[in-house]
């Protein structure tokens, strides 16, 4: 996979270039090519980089070790943020779910044809999640985090190999001229920078980032195989191997490369961009095309005068024929184009031939008024992404909901950031194009390609994406960024060699700072409390950050602080329906029904199809005795979410309150049909039948429920009550005992057992049961009175 570039030794140093003459592998003379202008002689830049020379195996071991150490602190962290939906709530990970479901559902376990699906089709990633679930025997975080850390180490080693190709992997000892298989200093420095870059924290420490890691492994492997495919027509001269304008390519390696490209897309959509990287490498490095010359902006160098004869003996000008290397390059690009079209067509069909639908709060910049203003916003987001690569101390788990305000006019000072980014990019592009073209320019061009091309799916240029900024998206683009940094360091070292030692210190400092930041940021990703609490430091205006903090505190029982954060989220985003729903729920439980009603009505007016808010509004209206309005709310919720067992359960409770028992049972039956383990719906049905003295139906419902909930003590308790009312004391005792065994500290269960013995005239057992109930809960209703009544009976009997 590594090729020795021709290196001509001069008294003033080394000149790197490509062989363009000689003989082909079969001994035939090579086709004559254009003469490239001689690049100025310059010292070998590798010589001036202030790091030691390492054999490739040694460098790979160091890079792998450092990349793992940086993120090792997260190995036993919790499943946080997006992990909740993609892993904890994803039924596709469960062993009882058919494995085929993975290939028809999206990354989050939803049907791809669902209106709420984001159409993220990543079956291979979900398959590895399922494997982690199987190996760990459940949702054991360590079995999800460790594969991520190891995958990042593998990516870092593969990146070292890639850099070795782009920078050169063979070096020649200046004194002895001995050629050794060494990792170029530039490659090692690039790989180390990539390994410790803090922008990767979300991809490595967040389990859902495995999509990016798997995609990167296959992305880089596909590129390396493409390089190998181009190298099948190596020319050999003076023991120097070169790869330049090959006239053929390896079909096996090409097919393998395209296969890995397709597989990378099944890990994450970004994998398709490897086609662009392979094309750029082919055109820029393999074919050595001068772009300005190609479009006629630079005069073509003088060509060697060569002619041959045709079959009639007449002279045939070489100008009229297409060089074999061009035909070979066209064939390779046909493979790239066909692969890209096939993958895109398959993705379009599998996602139902419809794009995902996103709301304004998902990506408000893409909803800005006017094409020009929208373009300004996109470009400003690009500058933010560039800043994150440059300053990865400024990281946040979520960049939506006002974290980055929308640019609304041309007087916004942030436009200067856009101008700065394009000025820098334009300067770099001109540096790549100005002639004569050197190897460093080709390397710089590949660095820019590696930054830009993998980022294109997130650019909003081809389709709207469902996020503002996503740190995970920059995992592949950071490859090109690391190349830019090292090219800059190398240029300074060559230009000012006496400052090389200072550059060494600066480089070590940068790597150390990045390592510390990786460890610190990975520690924050260990649990949601630390992760969410870090958000306001970066994005204080992000409503979703405050919402997540409020939700976490609400789940932990700290409702007062949760109310404060929910109110703050609504203040920052007055259209935040989810925050209104959650706040309304808390206020409902605190019996602050009027404000809860107002909040929930606002939520459903903002999002008409918000089924959960409609159900909660129904609960509030039922508590306010607005029964007809409550019924309409429940029906509306079910209209928007057909399979909604909790809503059917609450609808049944409403009918129970207005004494429409048959309709109540019907609603609860719908709930249990949709969710057979909905214990409260089963229990309510059994209790209603019991209360209206339809004992046999109560027993039948309870027995049916026990098939789904064999360990539910309340069901056995209900059976004990029913059989007790039927004076079948032995059956009643059996079920009461089973309920108490499952829930021994339930005073109500023990008290009803005492009543059974009381009626059964087993006074000693009844007394013991009453006393036990009081020991569990001295305030248990009616127990004192029943015990006093029992004592009177016992005294009367003895007298």
N, C-alpha and C positions, 0 to 999 in steps of 0.2 A: 504493500500500500504506500510505501514511501519511495521516492525517486530522487536520484542524485542529480542535481542540476550541474550543468557544465560550469566549471570555475577555472578561469584562466589566470594563472599567476603572473603578476607584473611586479616590476621592482618597486612600484609605488603602492602596491596592495593588490586587491582582488577586484575583478569585474564579473558580475553575475549576468548571465544571459542564456539564450536557448540556441541549441544547434539547429541549423536550418539546411545543412548540406550533408552529403555522405551517401550511404546506401541503405536500402530498406532491409528488413530481416531476411528476405529471400535473395539478397544480393543484387537486386535490380537497382539501377540508379534512381535516386529520389527525384521527384518532380521539381523543377526549378521554381523558386519562390521569389517574392519581392525581397529586395535588400532593405533591411531595416537600418535606419541611421544609427551610427555608433553612439551609444550612451557614453557620457563623460566618465572617465576613470574615477573611481571613488573608493575609499577604504571599505572593507567588509564591515557593515554596521554591527554585526553580531559580536565582533571583537571588542566593541566599546561598551556593551551592556554590562553593568556592574553586578553580575551574578555568575556563579560558577557553572562550568560546563558539566552536564550530566548525561549519562547513558539513558536511553529512553525508558528502560525498565525501572531504573532508579527514580527518574522524574515522575513516572506514572504512579509509583508507590507513594511518593511524597504527596502528590496532588490528591490522590484518593484519601490518604490519611487525614490531610488537612480539611478536605471537604466534608468528611464525616464528623470530625471533631467540632467543627463550627456549629453544627446543628444537632449534635448528640444530646443536648440538654432536653430536647423535646421528645425523646424516645418513649417516655411513659406519660406524656401529657394527655389531657382530656380530648374528647371529640368536640370541637368547638365551631361556632358560627355556621358556615355552609355545610359542615360535616353532619349537622343535625338532620338536614333534609336529604342529603345525598347518601348518608350511611345509616344513621339511626332510624330515620323514617322511611327508608327505601326497602320495600318488601322484596325487591329483586335479589337481595342478599340472603334471604331466608332459604334454608335447605328445602322447605316444603314447596317453595315457588319453582315452577318449571324453569329450567335454565334457558329454555327458548325465549322466555319473556324478555330477557336481556336484549335480544336482537330486534325487539319490536317496541321497546319503551325508550324513553329518553334517559339522560344521565341521572335524573332525579326520581326515576321510577314511574313517571307518568306516560300515558299513551302518547305516541308521537302525533296522532291526529287530534289530540285534545286542544281546545282553544287556549288553554292555560299553559301548554307546553312551550318551552323555549327552544325546542327542536335541536337540542344539543345531543347528538347521537354519538355515544362513546362506549360501545358495548365491550371492547377489550379492557377498558379501564374498570368498568363495573364488574367484569369477570374477575379481575384481580382483587377487587373489594370482597367479592363473594369467597374467593380463596382465603383471604385474610380472616373472614368470618368463620370459615370452616376450620382452619388451622387453630385459631384461637378459641374455638368452641363458643363463639358469640361475639359480642361487641367489646372485646378486650383491646383497649387502645394500643397497647404495645405492639400487637400484631399488625396494626395499620400504620403506625409511625415508623417502625424500623425499616420496612421495605422502602419507604420514601427516602430515608436517609441514605440507604445503600444505593438506591437508584441515582441520587444526586452525585454520589461518588463515581458511579459508572459513567454518567454523563460527563463529568469533569475529565475523566481519563480519555473518553472518546473525543472530547474537545481538544485535549492535548495532541491527539493524533491528527485531528483536523488542522490545528495550528501548525503542526509540523509540516503538513503539505503546503499550506499557504505561505509559511515563512521559510521553509527549507529544512529538511531533517538530517542531511549529511553535512558535516563540517570537515574541513581539511586542516590538519595541524600545520601551522605556518613554517615551523622549523623542519619537520621531517617529511611533510607532504603526505603523511599517512591518513587515509580516509577511514573514519570511524562512524559507526551507527550511533549518532548522538542526537539528543533532542536539542533543537536550536534554542538559544537563550531566550529569544523572543517568544517561542512557543511555551516554554516553561513559565515565563512571567505572565503571559496571557492566561494560561490555564490556572495558575494560582489566583490571579485576580478574579477570574470567573468563579472559582471554587468558593471564595470567601465573600462574594458580593452580597450585601444584605438585601438587595431587591429580590433575592431568591427565597427569603424566609417564608413567605406565604405559600410558595409552591412546595417547600420541603416540610415545614412544620404544620401546615394545614393539610389534612389528609386528602381533601379534594384536589390538591395540587398534584396528586399522582398523575392526573391526566396530562399535565404539562411535562412531567418527568418521563413518562412512557413515550409520549409524543417526541420528546427530544432525543431519546435513545434511538428510536426508529428513524427519525429525521436525519440525525448525523450518520447513522449506519447506511441509510439510503444514499446520502451524499458520498460517503467513502466508497461505496460500491460503484457509484457512477464514475468516480475518479479512476477506479480500477478498470472499468469498462473502456474508458478513453485510453488507457495505457497499454492496450493489447498490441498496438503498433509501435513499440519502442524502437528507436534507432540507436545503434551502438557505434561509437567511434572513439578510438583512443581510450577505451575503458571508461567512457563517460556516458551514462544513460540519460536521455532527455525525453520529455513528452511534449511534443509541439506539432500541431497540425497533423494529427494521425490520419491516415487514409482508410483506416478501418477501425472497428471497435468490437469488443467482446459481447456477443449476444447474450451469453449466460449471465454475465455481471449486469448487463443492462436490464434484463428481465427481473433479476433479483432486486436491483435498485428500485424499479417501479413497483414491485410487490411490497417492499418495505414502505414505500411512499403511501400506498393504499392502506396498509396496516396502521401507519401513523395517524391517518385521518380517522380511523376507528378508535383511536385513543383521544384525539382532540382535533378539531377542524383545522387548526393552524398547521397541521402536518402537510397539507397540500402545498404550502409555500416552498417546500424543498425543491419543487420543480423549477421555481424561479431561481433558486440558488444554484442548482445544477446548470441551468441555462447560462446564468451569469458567469460561472466558472468556465464553462465550455467556450463562451465567446471571448472572455477577457483573458483567461490564462491559457487554456488549451490552444485556441486558435489565434491568440494574440492580436485580436482585431483592434485597430485604431478607430475609435468611434468618429472622431472629427474627419479622418480621412475617408471613412465609409460614407459619410453624408456629404462629402465634397467641400468641407470647410478647411481642409489641409491638403496641400498638393501631394499627390502620390509620389513616393520615391521612384527613382529610375529603376526599371526592370531589366534583368539580364536578357540579352538578345538571344533567344532560343527559338529554333523552328525545327520541325520534322516534316516528313513527307507523308502523304496519304497513299492509298493503294494504287493510284494512277501515276505516282512519282512526282506529283505536283506538290509544291511547298504548301504547308498548312501552318498558318500563324497560330502561335500559342495564345494570342489575345482572344481568339474566337472560341476557345474551349474553357470549360469550367474545371478548375483544379480539383483533383481527387479529394483533397482534404475538405473542400467546400461541400462536395456531395456527401462525404461522411458526416460532416456537421449537420447538414440538412436532415439526414436520416435519423441522427440522434435526437434532433429537435422534434421530429415527427413522433418519436416514441414519447417524448415529454408531453407534447400537445395531446396526443390520443389518451395517454394515462390521465391527464388532468381533466379532459372532457368526460371520460368514463366515470371517474370518481365524482365529479360534480353532478352528472346525470343520476347516478345511483343515490347520492345524498338528497337530491331534489325529490326523487321518487319516494324514498323511504320516509321523508318528512311530510308526505302527503301533498306534495307539489304546492305547498303554501308556505310563505315565510312566517316566522314567529311574530306575534303581536306584543308590542311593548307600550307601557304607559308613559306619560310625560315625566313622572317622577323617576322612572328607570334611567332615562337619558334626556334631561331637559334641553341640553344643547342642540340635540337633533330636531327639536321642535321650535327652534328660534325662527322668528318671522323673517322671511327674505333669504334668498340664496346666498347673497354676499355676507350678511350677518352670520348666517349658519356656517359658512366657510371660515369666517374669522374665529368662531367658537371652536370649530374642529382644529384649526391651526393652533389656537391657544392650548387646547388639550394636548396636542403634540409637544408643545414646549414644556408642559407640565411633566409629560412622560420623560422627556429628555432630562429635566431637572431631577427627577427621581433616580435616574441612572447616575447622574453626577453627584447628587446629594442624598444618598439612601438613608439618612438619619430622619428624613421627613416621610414617614410611612404611616399608613392608616389602614385598618381592616376594611373600611367601607368609604368610598369617595362620592356617594350619591347624596341626594336630599340637601342641596345647598352648600355642600362642602366646597364646590367651585362655582361661584355665581356665574350666571350667563352674561356674556357681553351683549349689550342691547343697542349700543350706538358707537360711532366712530371716534368719540371723545374719551373712550375708556383707555386709561393709561396702560392697561395690560397688553394692548396691541404692540407695545414696544418689545415685549417678550417674543411675539410672533416675528417681528422684524429681525430681532437678534438671532433667532434660530435659523431663519432663512438666509441671513447674511453668512452665518457660519457654514451652513450646508452648501450655499453657493460657492463659497471660497474653497471648500473641500472638493466639490465637484470640478471646479476649474483646475485645481491641483491635479486631479486625476486625469484630466483631458489634455493639458498643455504638453507639447512634445519637446524632445523625443520621449516616447513612452518607456519608462523604466520598470523594473520589477517592483520597486517600492510603490509606484503608482498603481500597478495592478493589485497589489496587496491592499492598498488604501481603497480602491474601488470595490474589492470584495468585502472589506469591512463595512462600507456604506450599504452594500447590498444586504449583508447579514443583519444590519440594523433595520433597514426599511422594509424589505420583502416579508419577513415573518410578522411584521406589525400591520401589514395591509388589511388582514381580516378584521382588525379592531379599529380601523381608521374611519369608519362610517362612510367611506367613499363608494362602496359597492352595495351596501345594505346597512340599515340601522342596527346597531348593537344595543344590548340591554344593560349597558353600564356606562359610567362616565370615565372612570379610570379603573384599571384592574392590574395590580402589580404582577399577577401571574402571567399576564400577556407578555411581559417584558423578559421572560425567562430566556427565550431564544434570541431576542434582539440584543440582550446583554453580551452575546458572543461578539458581535461586531463592535460594540462599545469598548470592550476590553482590548480588541485589536487597535482601535483608535488611540487608546491611552498608551499602549506599548509602542506604537509607531511614533507617537509624540516624544516619549521618553528616549527612544532610540535616536530620533533626530537631534535632540538636545545633546545626547552623549557624543554623537558624531561631530556636531558643529562646535561644541565646547568640551573637548575631551578632558580638560583639567577639572571640570565640575562633575565628572563621573561618580566620584565618591559621594558627593552631596546628593546626587540622584539615587545612589544606592540607599542612603539614609532616608530620603524621601519616600522611596518605594517601600522600604521596610515599614516605615511609619504608616503609610497608606494601608498596607496589608494588615498591620496590627490593628488599626482603627476599625477596618472593615470586619475583622475577626471578632473584636469586642462587640461591635454592633450586632453581628449575627447571633452571638450568644445571648446578648441582652434582649434582642427582639424575639428570639426563639423562646426565651423564658416567658415573655408576655403571651405567647401563643399556647402556653401550657394549660391555661384555664380561662374561661370566658370573662371572669371578673377583672382580671388584669388586662386582658385584651381589650375589652370594651372601655375600661377606665382610661386606657391610653389614647382613645380616639379623640376626646375633646381637646387634647393638647395640640393636635394637628389640625383638626377640623371642628372648631367650636361651633360653627354655624350649621353643622350637619345634623338635621333633625333625626335621621335614622340612628345616628350614634347615641343620642339621648334616649331614643325609643328603646334601643337594645339594652341600655343600662337599666331603664325603668322595668323592662320585661324581666330581666335577670333578678332584680330586687323583688319584684312581685312574686316570682317563683320561689324566692327564699323567704317569703313572708313579711318582707319589709315594705308594707303597702304605702306607708306615708311618703317614703322617699320615692317609691315608684310613681305615686301621684305627681310629685314635683317634677320628675323627669318627663312624664307623659305630657304634662302641661307645657313644659319647656319645648318639647318636640312640636306640639301643636302651635305654639307661638312662632317658632321658626318656620313652620310650614302649615298654614291654616287649612290646607287641603289634605292633611295627613289622616286619611280615614282609618287606617289600622290603629294609629295611636288613639283616636277617638273611641274606637271599639273597645280597646283594652282598658282605657280610663273609664268608660261607661260601665264596663263589667265590674271593676273594682268599686265604683260608686254604688252600683246596684247591690253588691254584697254588703256595703256599709249602710244600706237602706236610704241612700240619698237618691231617691228614685227620679225626682223631677229633673235634676241636672243630668243624670244618666240618660233619661229619655231624650233630652235635647241633643246631647252628644251623639247618640245613636241615630237619631233622625238626620243630623248633619252628615253622618258617615254614609248612610244609604242614599242621601240626595247627591253626594259626590260620586259614589260608585253604585249604580243601580243594581248591579249583579252581585253585590257583597252579601253572600248568603249568611255568613256567620253574624254579621251585624243585624240583618233582618231577624234572625233567630233570637239574638240577645234583646233586640227591641221588643219582640213578642213577649219575652220573659218579664221585662220591665212593665209593659202595658198590662200583662196579666196580674202582676203584683199591685198595680194601680186600679185593678178591677175593671179595666177597659177590655172586656172579654172579646167583643167583636173585632176591635182593632188588633188585638193580640192574635186572633185566629188568622186574620188577613196577613199579618207579618210572617207567621209560620208557613202559610201556604206560599207566599212569595219566596221565602227562603228555599222551600222544596222545589219550586219552579226553576230556580237558578242552580240548584244542586240536587239532582234527582236522588242520588244515594246519600241521604243525610239522616242516619239513624238517631242522632241526638235531637234533631229537630222533631222527628216523629215522636220521640219520647216526651218532649216538652208539650207537643200538641196533645198527646194523650193526657198529660197532667192537667191541661186546660179543660179538656172535656170532663175529667174527673171532678174538677172544682165546680162545674155547672151541672154535675150529676147526669151527664150523658155517658153512661157506663159502657154501652155497646160501642160507641164511637171511640171511647178511650181505649178499649181493648183492641179495636181495629188499628188504631195508631200505634199502640205498643207492639202489636203483632208485626206491623211493617218494620218497626225498629229492629226487632229480633230477627226478622227475615234478612235484613241487610247486615246485621251484626249479631250473630248467634250468641256472642259472649256479652251482650249488653245486659248485665245482671239486674240493673234497676228496672228495666222494662219488664223482665220476667217476674221479678218480685212484685211489682205493682199489679200486674195481671192476677197473680195468685192472691194477693191481699184483697183486691176488688171482688173477686169471686167468693172469697172467704166472707167478706163483709156483707154481701148480699145473699149469703147462705147457699151459694151454688158450689157446695163442697166438692162434689165429684169433679167438676171442671177445674176447681182450684188444684186438686191433687193431680189431675192430668197435665195441667200446664207446668206444675212444679217438677213432675217426673221428666217431662220433655226438656225442661231447663237444665236438669241435672246431667243430661247427656252431654251438654256443652260446658257445664260448670260443676263438675263433680266435687269440687272443694269449696263451694260457696256455702258458708254456715247459715246465712239468712234463709236459704231455700229449705234446709232441714228444719230450721226453726218454724217456718210457715207450715210445713207438714205436721210437725208436732202440735201446733195450735189446732189445725183442722181435725186431726184424728182425736185430739182431746175434746173438741166440741161434739164429735160424733160418739164420744164415750168409749172409744177404742183406746183404752189406756196403755196397753202394752205397746202398740204401734207408736203411740204418742211418745212414750218414754224412750223408745229406741231412737227416734229422730231427734228428740231433745238432747239425748246423750251425745249423738253424733255432732250436733251443732255446738255443744259445750266443749267437746274435744277439739274442734277446729278453732273455737274462739273462747278459751277458758276464762278470760277476764271480762266477759260480757255479762254485766249484772242482770240485764233484761232477760237473757236466756236462762240464767239460773233461777230468777224470780218466777218465770213461767213454769219451769220444772217444779218449783215448790207449789205453785197453784195446782198443777196436775196431781201431785201427791196429796195435796189438801183435799181435792175433790175425790180422789181415789181412797181416801181415808187411811192413808199411810202417814199418820201424823208425825212420827219420829223423823221420817225422811223429809217430810215437808218442813219441819222445824229446822233441820240441818241445812236445807236448801235456802230457806229464808235468811238464816244467819249468815250463810256464805255470801248471798247476794248483798247483804248489808255491809259485810266486810270489804267487798269489792267497791261498792258505791253506797255510802250511808244515806244518800239523798234519792235513791232509786224510788220512783213513785209507787205508792200503795203498798210497799213491802211492810212498813211498820203496822199499818192498819190490818193487813192480812195476817201478820204474825200475832197481833193481839187477838184477832178473831180465832186463830188456831188455838191459842193458849186457853181461851174461854171454853172452846169445845173440849180440849184435853182435860181441863179442870172439871167440867161438867160430867165427862165420862168417868173420871176417877171417883167423883163423889157419888 
